[in-house]
């Protein structure tokens, strides 16, 4: 996620408005016709941090992107197993007390 801020030339505490303003400035300066690679890098960076939801998704899933596919699937499967676990009667009674 830090790379996205560096590509756009922003500080980590930049607001949504500052991020959008900087993105629009860079897109005007680096058009897709003249510098397609730079334009793509700028757009990718912007998409990953353009709003709070995007920043949260980028932060949460960036670790999974760096894993091997099999490791990623194992991690997701473990999470799903934990999430689908049915609580026992004693756990339910403890939760309401």
N, CA, C and O atoms as CSV, one atom per row, in Angstrom:
chain,resi,resn,atom,element,x,y,z
A,1,UNK,N,N,0.820,-1.183,0.000
A,1,UNK,CA,C,0.000,0.000,0.000
A,1,UNK,C,C,0.868,1.252,0.000
A,1,UNK,O,O,0.496,2.267,-0.589
A,2,UNK,N,N,2.007,1.185,0.648
A,2,UNK,CA,C,2.923,2.326,0.678
A,2,UNK,C,C,3.347,2.707,-0.735
A,2,UNK,O,O,3.504,3.887,-1.050
A,3,UNK,N,N,3.531,1.695,-1.584
A,3,UNK,CA,C,3.942,1.963,-2.966
A,3,UNK,C,C,2.929,2.861,-3.677
A,3,UNK,O,O,3.312,3.744,-4.444
A,4,UNK,N,N,1.652,2.638,-3.425
A,4,UNK,CA,C,0.610,3.451,-4.063
A,4,UNK,C,C,0.751,4.918,-3.688
A,4,UNK,O,O,0.598,5.799,-4.534
A,5,UNK,N,N,1.043,5.175,-2.425
A,5,UNK,CA,C,1.231,6.559,-1.979
A,5,UNK,C,C,2.477,7.167,-2.616
A,5,UNK,O,O,2.485,8.340,-2.987
A,6,UNK,N,N,3.526,6.361,-2.739
A,6,UNK,CA,C,4.761,6.852,-3.352
A,6,UNK,C,C,4.560,7.155,-4.837
A,6,UNK,O,O,5.047,8.169,-5.336
A,7,UNK,N,N,3.851,6.284,-5.536
A,7,UNK,CA,C,3.586,6.499,-6.963
A,7,UNK,C,C,2.838,7.808,-7.171
A,7,UNK,O,O,3.132,8.560,-8.100
A,8,UNK,N,N,1.871,8.075,-6.302
A,8,UNK,CA,C,1.072,9.290,-6.433
A,8,UNK,C,C,1.727,10.502,-5.773
A,8,UNK,O,O,1.249,11.626,-5.928
A,9,UNK,N,N,2.814,10.281,-5.039
A,9,UNK,CA,C,3.503,11.392,-4.388
A,9,UNK,C,C,2.709,11.985,-3.241
A,9,UNK,O,O,2.652,13.204,-3.079
A,10,UNK,N,N,2.095,11.120,-2.445
A,10,UNK,CA,C,1.246,11.558,-1.338
A,10,UNK,C,C,1.777,11.065,-0.005
A,10,UNK,O,O,2.544,10.104,0.054
A,11,UNK,N,N,1.363,11.731,1.066
A,11,UNK,CA,C,1.690,11.250,2.403
A,11,UNK,C,C,0.640,10.219,2.816
A,11,UNK,O,O,-0.446,10.166,2.240
A,12,UNK,N,N,0.968,9.409,3.805
A,12,UNK,CA,C,0.063,8.351,4.241
A,12,UNK,C,C,-1.224,8.880,4.861
A,12,UNK,O,O,-2.212,8.151,4.943
A,13,UNK,N,N,-1.227,10.119,5.292
A,13,UNK,CA,C,-2.428,10.683,5.908
A,13,UNK,C,C,-3.252,11.528,4.931
A,13,UNK,O,O,-4.075,12.336,5.360
A,14,UNK,N,N,-3.043,11.354,3.643
A,14,UNK,CA,C,-3.781,12.115,2.625
A,14,UNK,C,C,-5.269,11.773,2.678
A,14,UNK,O,O,-5.644,10.621,2.900
A,15,UNK,N,N,-6.099,12.773,2.475
A,15,UNK,CA,C,-7.550,12.570,2.471
A,15,UNK,C,C,-8.007,12.052,1.110
A,15,UNK,O,O,-7.250,12.069,0.139
A,16,UNK,N,N,-9.253,11.591,1.057
A,16,UNK,CA,C,-9.816,11.121,-0.213
A,16,UNK,C,C,-9.759,12.222,-1.274
A,16,UNK,O,O,-9.454,11.956,-2.437
A,17,UNK,N,N,-10.053,13.448,-0.867
A,17,UNK,CA,C,-10.044,14.575,-1.803
A,17,UNK,C,C,-8.632,14.853,-2.317
A,17,UNK,O,O,-8.445,15.116,-3.505
A,18,UNK,N,N,-7.645,14.797,-1.433
A,18,UNK,CA,C,-6.251,15.020,-1.845
A,18,UNK,C,C,-5.784,13.930,-2.806
A,18,UNK,O,O,-5.075,14.201,-3.775
A,19,UNK,N,N,-6.189,12.701,-2.525
A,19,UNK,CA,C,-5.814,11.574,-3.382
A,19,UNK,C,C,-6.406,11.760,-4.775
A,19,UNK,O,O,-5.712,11.592,-5.778
A,20,UNK,N,N,-7.681,12.104,-4.835
A,20,UNK,CA,C,-8.341,12.304,-6.135
A,20,UNK,C,C,-7.718,13.473,-6.896
A,20,UNK,O,O,-7.489,13.378,-8.102
A,21,UNK,N,N,-7.444,14.568,-6.200
A,21,UNK,CA,C,-6.860,15.749,-6.842
A,21,UNK,C,C,-5.499,15.413,-7.454
A,21,UNK,O,O,-5.214,15.785,-8.593
A,22,UNK,N,N,-4.668,14.714,-6.696
A,22,UNK,CA,C,-3.335,14.344,-7.184
A,22,UNK,C,C,-3.437,13.373,-8.360
A,22,UNK,O,O,-2.683,13.479,-9.327
A,23,UNK,N,N,-4.366,12.434,-8.273
A,23,UNK,CA,C,-4.579,11.479,-9.364
A,23,UNK,C,C,-4.942,12.208,-10.656
A,23,UNK,O,O,-4.375,11.927,-11.712
A,24,UNK,N,N,-5.871,13.130,-10.570
A,24,UNK,CA,C,-6.290,13.875,-11.762
A,24,UNK,C,C,-5.141,14.694,-12.348
A,24,UNK,O,O,-5.019,14.806,-13.568
A,25,UNK,N,N,-4.302,15.264,-11.489
A,25,UNK,CA,C,-3.130,16.013,-11.963
A,25,UNK,C,C,-2.179,15.092,-12.727
A,25,UNK,O,O,-1.690,15.440,-13.802
A,26,UNK,N,N,-1.927,13.924,-12.161
A,26,UNK,CA,C,-0.989,12.990,-12.787
A,26,UNK,C,C,-1.539,12.410,-14.090
A,26,UNK,O,O,-0.786,12.211,-15.044
A,27,UNK,N,N,-2.828,12.141,-14.136
A,27,UNK,CA,C,-3.434,11.600,-15.352
A,27,UNK,C,C,-3.338,12.611,-16.489
A,27,UNK,O,O,-3.130,12.240,-17.644
A,28,UNK,N,N,-3.488,13.880,-16.157
A,28,UNK,CA,C,-3.345,14.919,-17.185
A,28,UNK,C,C,-1.899,15.004,-17.681
A,28,UNK,O,O,-1.652,15.222,-18.867
A,29,UNK,N,N,-0.958,14.830,-16.768
A,29,UNK,CA,C,0.458,14.937,-17.123
A,29,UNK,C,C,0.973,13.698,-17.864
A,29,UNK,O,O,1.849,13.810,-18.721
A,30,UNK,N,N,0.435,12.525,-17.539
A,30,UNK,CA,C,0.896,11.268,-18.135
A,30,UNK,C,C,-0.270,10.585,-18.843
A,30,UNK,O,O,-0.928,9.718,-18.267
A,31,UNK,N,N,-0.521,10.967,-20.070
A,31,UNK,CA,C,-1.656,10.415,-20.820
A,31,UNK,C,C,-1.374,8.968,-21.224
A,31,UNK,O,O,-0.216,8.580,-21.377
A,32,UNK,N,N,-2.432,8.171,-21.398
A,32,UNK,CA,C,-2.235,6.769,-21.780
A,32,UNK,C,C,-1.652,6.598,-23.180
A,32,UNK,O,O,-1.046,5.569,-23.478
A,33,UNK,N,N,-1.829,7.591,-24.033
A,33,UNK,CA,C,-1.287,7.498,-25.391
A,33,UNK,C,C,0.230,7.686,-25.404
A,33,UNK,O,O,0.938,7.009,-26.151
A,34,UNK,N,N,0.724,8.605,-24.578
A,34,UNK,CA,C,2.157,8.920,-24.580
A,34,UNK,C,C,2.958,8.028,-23.637
A,34,UNK,O,O,4.055,7.587,-23.981
A,35,UNK,N,N,2.427,7.765,-22.472
A,35,UNK,CA,C,3.138,6.964,-21.464
A,35,UNK,C,C,2.201,5.912,-20.875
A,35,UNK,O,O,1.758,6.050,-19.735
A,36,UNK,N,N,1.895,4.858,-21.644
A,36,UNK,CA,C,0.910,3.870,-21.171
A,36,UNK,C,C,1.308,3.145,-19.885
A,36,UNK,O,O,0.450,2.874,-19.045
A,37,UNK,N,N,2.584,2.830,-19.720
A,37,UNK,CA,C,3.017,2.122,-18.512
A,37,UNK,C,C,2.873,2.998,-17.268
A,37,UNK,O,O,2.393,2.543,-16.230
A,38,UNK,N,N,3.290,4.246,-17.381
A,38,UNK,CA,C,3.178,5.172,-16.253
A,38,UNK,C,C,1.713,5.424,-15.925
A,38,UNK,O,O,1.330,5.452,-14.756
A,39,UNK,N,N,0.901,5.607,-16.950
A,39,UNK,CA,C,-0.533,5.817,-16.752
A,39,UNK,C,C,-1.151,4.629,-16.020
A,39,UNK,O,O,-1.945,4.809,-15.096
A,40,UNK,N,N,-0.785,3.420,-16.433
A,40,UNK,CA,C,-1.313,2.210,-15.798
A,40,UNK,C,C,-0.882,2.134,-14.333
A,40,UNK,O,O,-1.682,1.778,-13.467
A,41,UNK,N,N,0.366,2.464,-14.056
A,41,UNK,CA,C,0.871,2.443,-12.686
A,41,UNK,C,C,0.128,3.459,-11.812
A,41,UNK,O,O,-0.228,3.162,-10.672
A,42,UNK,N,N,-0.100,4.644,-12.352
A,42,UNK,CA,C,-0.824,5.688,-11.621
A,42,UNK,C,C,-2.261,5.241,-11.342
A,42,UNK,O,O,-2.759,5.392,-10.226
A,43,UNK,N,N,-2.914,4.696,-12.352
A,43,UNK,CA,C,-4.302,4.257,-12.205
A,43,UNK,C,C,-4.423,3.112,-11.205
A,43,UNK,O,O,-5.339,3.099,-10.382
A,44,UNK,N,N,-3.511,2.158,-11.271
A,44,UNK,CA,C,-3.519,1.038,-10.330
A,44,UNK,C,C,-3.320,1.537,-8.905
A,44,UNK,O,O,-4.006,1.090,-7.986
A,45,UNK,N,N,-2.387,2.455,-8.722
A,45,UNK,CA,C,-2.137,3.023,-7.394
A,45,UNK,C,C,-3.377,3.744,-6.879
A,45,UNK,O,O,-3.759,3.584,-5.720
A,46,UNK,N,N,-3.995,4.524,-7.732
A,46,UNK,CA,C,-5.192,5.271,-7.332
A,46,UNK,C,C,-6.326,4.323,-6.946
A,46,UNK,O,O,-6.989,4.530,-5.930
A,47,UNK,N,N,-6.548,3.296,-7.746
A,47,UNK,CA,C,-7.635,2.353,-7.468
A,47,UNK,C,C,-7.459,1.670,-6.115
A,47,UNK,O,O,-8.444,1.344,-5.454
A,48,UNK,N,N,-6.218,1.453,-5.700
A,48,UNK,CA,C,-5.991,0.748,-4.439
A,48,UNK,C,C,-6.150,1.629,-3.207
A,48,UNK,O,O,-6.293,1.113,-2.099
A,49,UNK,N,N,-6.126,2.964,-3.381
A,49,UNK,CA,C,-6.241,3.839,-2.202
A,49,UNK,C,C,-7.266,4.955,-2.372
A,49,UNK,O,O,-7.264,5.904,-1.588
A,50,UNK,N,N,-8.135,4.872,-3.365
A,50,UNK,CA,C,-9.020,5.995,-3.686
A,50,UNK,C,C,-10.037,6.331,-2.600
A,50,UNK,O,O,-10.477,7.478,-2.513
A,51,UNK,N,N,-10.421,5.363,-1.772
A,51,UNK,CA,C,-11.346,5.644,-0.681
A,51,UNK,C,C,-11.061,4.696,0.478
A,51,UNK,O,O,-10.212,3.811,0.366
A,52,UNK,N,N,-11.761,4.879,1.576
A,52,UNK,CA,C,-11.484,4.076,2.765
A,52,UNK,C,C,-11.679,2.588,2.508
A,52,UNK,O,O,-10.887,1.771,2.976
A,53,UNK,N,N,-12.709,2.233,1.781
A,53,UNK,CA,C,-12.966,0.822,1.505
A,53,UNK,C,C,-11.832,0.208,0.693
A,53,UNK,O,O,-11.376,-0.895,0.996
A,54,UNK,N,N,-11.379,0.913,-0.331
A,54,UNK,CA,C,-10.274,0.416,-1.158
A,54,UNK,C,C,-9.001,0.265,-0.341
A,54,UNK,O,O,-8.272,-0.716,-0.489
A,55,UNK,N,N,-8.734,1.244,0.527
A,55,UNK,CA,C,-7.539,1.160,1.376
A,55,UNK,C,C,-7.623,-0.039,2.311
A,55,UNK,O,O,-6.633,-0.745,2.506
A,56,UNK,N,N,-8.797,-0.275,2.890
A,56,UNK,CA,C,-8.970,-1.415,3.794
A,56,UNK,C,C,-8.793,-2.733,3.048
A,56,UNK,O,O,-8.116,-3.638,3.538
A,57,UNK,N,N,-9.398,-2.847,1.863
A,57,UNK,CA,C,-9.259,-4.068,1.069
A,57,UNK,C,C,-7.807,-4.303,0.672
A,57,UNK,O,O,-7.313,-5.429,0.740
A,58,UNK,N,N,-7.136,-3.250,0.261
A,58,UNK,CA,C,-5.732,-3.368,-0.127
A,58,UNK,C,C,-4.894,-3.835,1.051
A,58,UNK,O,O,-4.042,-4.711,0.906
A,59,UNK,N,N,-5.135,-3.255,2.208
A,59,UNK,CA,C,-4.366,-3.616,3.395
A,59,UNK,C,C,-4.648,-5.051,3.817
A,59,UNK,O,O,-3.723,-5.786,4.163
A,60,UNK,N,N,-5.906,-5.456,3.793
A,60,UNK,CA,C,-6.274,-6.803,4.221
A,60,UNK,C,C,-5.793,-7.886,3.266
A,60,UNK,O,O,-5.305,-8.930,3.698
A,61,UNK,N,N,-5.931,-7.637,1.978
A,61,UNK,CA,C,-5.660,-8.687,1.008
A,61,UNK,C,C,-4.268,-8.634,0.394
A,61,UNK,O,O,-3.914,-9.519,-0.385
A,62,UNK,N,N,-3.476,-7.631,0.721
A,62,UNK,CA,C,-2.131,-7.559,0.148
A,62,UNK,C,C,-1.273,-8.727,0.613
A,62,UNK,O,O,-0.431,-9.214,-0.140
A,63,UNK,N,N,-1.477,-9.180,1.843
A,63,UNK,CA,C,-0.713,-10.325,2.338
A,63,UNK,C,C,-1.073,-11.584,1.557
A,63,UNK,O,O,-0.202,-12.403,1.266
A,64,UNK,N,N,-2.340,-11.743,1.218
A,64,UNK,CA,C,-2.762,-12.921,0.457
A,64,UNK,C,C,-2.209,-12.909,-0.960
A,64,UNK,O,O,-1.924,-13.967,-1.521
A,65,UNK,N,N,-2.053,-11.731,-1.544
A,65,UNK,CA,C,-1.532,-11.635,-2.909
A,65,UNK,C,C,-0.085,-12.102,-2.989
A,65,UNK,O,O,0.354,-12.579,-4.035
A,66,UNK,N,N,0.653,-11.970,-1.901
A,66,UNK,CA,C,2.058,-12.345,-1.893
A,66,UNK,C,C,2.265,-13.832,-1.629
A,66,UNK,O,O,3.378,-14.333,-1.791
A,67,UNK,N,N,1.227,-14.540,-1.231
A,67,UNK,CA,C,1.339,-15.964,-0.935
A,67,UNK,C,C,1.236,-16.781,-2.221
A,67,UNK,O,O,0.748,-16.303,-3.245
A,68,UNK,N,N,1.699,-18.001,-2.143
A,68,UNK,CA,C,1.485,-18.949,-3.225
A,68,UNK,C,C,-0.006,-19.279,-3.272
A,68,UNK,O,O,-0.709,-19.123,-2.274
A,69,UNK,N,N,-0.478,-19.728,-4.408
A,69,UNK,CA,C,-1.899,-20.034,-4.563
A,69,UNK,C,C,-2.361,-21.081,-3.564
A,69,UNK,O,O,-3.423,-20.931,-2.960
A,70,UNK,N,N,-1.581,-22.136,-3.381
A,70,UNK,CA,C,-1.989,-23.195,-2.451
A,70,UNK,C,C,-2.048,-22.671,-1.019
A,70,UNK,O,O,-2.949,-23.035,-0.262
A,71,UNK,N,N,-1.097,-21.822,-0.645
A,71,UNK,CA,C,-1.110,-21.242,0.697
A,71,UNK,C,C,-2.327,-20.349,0.884
A,71,UNK,O,O,-2.958,-20.359,1.940
A,72,UNK,N,N,-2.649,-19.584,-0.138
A,72,UNK,CA,C,-3.806,-18.696,-0.076
A,72,UNK,C,C,-5.085,-19.497,0.112
A,72,UNK,O,O,-5.922,-19.156,0.947
A,73,UNK,N,N,-5.234,-20.561,-0.665
A,73,UNK,CA,C,-6.433,-21.388,-0.552
A,73,UNK,C,C,-6.530,-22.045,0.820
A,73,UNK,O,O,-7.619,-22.138,1.388
A,74,UNK,N,N,-5.405,-22.500,1.353
A,74,UNK,CA,C,-5.414,-23.101,2.687
A,74,UNK,C,C,-5.820,-22.076,3.741
A,74,UNK,O,O,-6.593,-22.393,4.645
A,75,UNK,N,N,-5.311,-20.863,3.633
A,75,UNK,CA,C,-5.664,-19.804,4.583
A,75,UNK,C,C,-7.151,-19.484,4.522
A,75,UNK,O,O,-7.811,-19.348,5.553
A,76,UNK,N,N,-7.672,-19.365,3.304
A,76,UNK,CA,C,-9.096,-19.076,3.147
A,76,UNK,C,C,-9.960,-20.227,3.650
A,76,UNK,O,O,-10.994,-19.998,4.277
A,77,UNK,N,N,-9.544,-21.457,3.380
A,77,UNK,CA,C,-10.301,-22.621,3.846
A,77,UNK,C,C,-10.324,-22.674,5.371
A,77,UNK,O,O,-11.356,-22.988,5.964
A,78,UNK,N,N,-9.202,-22.373,6.003
A,78,UNK,CA,C,-9.150,-22.361,7.467
A,78,UNK,C,C,-10.075,-21.293,8.026
A,78,UNK,O,O,-10.756,-21.520,9.025
A,79,UNK,N,N,-10.103,-20.139,7.392
A,79,UNK,CA,C,-10.976,-19.056,7.840
A,79,UNK,C,C,-12.444,-19.461,7.710
A,79,UNK,O,O,-13.243,-19.225,8.617
A,80,UNK,N,N,-12.789,-20.065,6.586
A,80,UNK,CA,C,-14.178,-20.467,6.356
A,80,UNK,C,C,-14.599,-21.524,7.367
A,80,UNK,O,O,-15.724,-21.487,7.864
A,81,UNK,N,N,-13.712,-22.467,7.679
A,81,UNK,CA,C,-14.039,-23.491,8.668
A,81,UNK,C,C,-14.331,-22.851,10.019
A,81,UNK,O,O,-15.298,-23.217,10.687
A,82,UNK,N,N,-13.510,-21.912,10.414
A,82,UNK,CA,C,-13.708,-21.245,11.700
A,82,UNK,C,C,-15.005,-20.455,11.680
A,82,UNK,O,O,-15.760,-20.477,12.652
A,83,UNK,N,N,-15.266,-19.775,10.608
A,83,UNK,CA,C,-16.453,-18.931,10.521
A,83,UNK,C,C,-17.732,-19.770,10.512
A,83,UNK,O,O,-18.743,-19.348,11.073
A,84,UNK,N,N,-17.708,-20.921,9.901
A,84,UNK,CA,C,-18.906,-21.755,9.801
A,84,UNK,C,C,-19.123,-22.646,11.018
A,84,UNK,O,O,-20.120,-23.364,11.086
A,85,UNK,N,N,-18.230,-22.611,11.949
A,85,UNK,CA,C,-18.334,-23.460,13.129
A,85,UNK,C,C,-19.612,-23.137,13.882
A,85,UNK,O,O,-19.905,-21.970,14.141
A,86,UNK,N,N,-20.362,-24.151,14.230
A,86,UNK,CA,C,-21.598,-23.962,14.981
A,86,UNK,C,C,-21.288,-23.961,16.472
A,86,UNK,O,O,-20.656,-24.895,16.966
A,87,UNK,N,N,-21.717,-22.942,17.191
A,87,UNK,CA,C,-21.454,-22.917,18.625
A,87,UNK,C,C,-22.329,-23.945,19.340
A,87,UNK,O,O,-23.454,-24.226,18.927
A,88,UNK,N,N,-21.788,-24.489,20.410
A,88,UNK,CA,C,-22.546,-25.430,21.215
A,88,UNK,C,C,-23.517,-24.696,22.122
A,88,UNK,O,O,-23.464,-23.472,22.235
A,89,UNK,N,N,-24.401,-25.439,22.767
A,89,UNK,CA,C,-25.400,-24.856,23.654
A,89,UNK,C,C,-24.743,-24.096,24.794
A,89,UNK,O,O,-25.198,-23.015,25.166
A,90,UNK,N,N,-23.675,-24.657,25.350
A,90,UNK,CA,C,-22.992,-23.988,26.467
A,90,UNK,C,C,-22.417,-22.639,26.032
A,90,UNK,O,O,-22.486,-21.669,26.787
A,91,UNK,N,N,-21.855,-22.567,24.833
A,91,UNK,CA,C,-21.325,-21.296,24.327
A,91,UNK,C,C,-22.428,-20.268,24.158
A,91,UNK,O,O,-22.233,-19.092,24.468
A,92,UNK,N,N,-23.576,-20.694,23.672
A,92,UNK,CA,C,-24.699,-19.775,23.501
A,92,UNK,C,C,-25.185,-19.248,24.845
A,92,UNK,O,O,-25.481,-18.061,24.984
A,93,UNK,N,N,-25.264,-20.128,25.826
A,93,UNK,CA,C,-25.686,-19.698,27.166
A,93,UNK,C,C,-24.675,-18.733,27.775
A,93,UNK,O,O,-25.059,-17.762,28.427
A,94,UNK,N,N,-23.394,-18.994,27.568
A,94,UNK,CA,C,-22.354,-18.095,28.080
A,94,UNK,C,C,-22.408,-16.740,27.393
A,94,UNK,O,O,-22.123,-15.718,28.017
A,95,UNK,N,N,-22.764,-16.721,26.131
A,95,UNK,CA,C,-22.801,-15.473,25.373
A,95,UNK,C,C,-23.900,-14.540,25.861
A,95,UNK,O,O,-23.737,-13.321,25.836
A,96,UNK,N,N,-25.018,-15.105,26.303
A,96,UNK,CA,C,-26.103,-14.235,26.758
A,96,UNK,C,C,-25.954,-13.829,28.214
A,96,UNK,O,O,-26.672,-12.943,28.680
A,97,UNK,N,N,-25.061,-14.440,28.925
A,97,UNK,CA,C,-24.823,-14.057,30.337
A,97,UNK,C,C,-23.741,-13.063,30.447
A,97,UNK,O,O,-23.409,-12.632,31.552
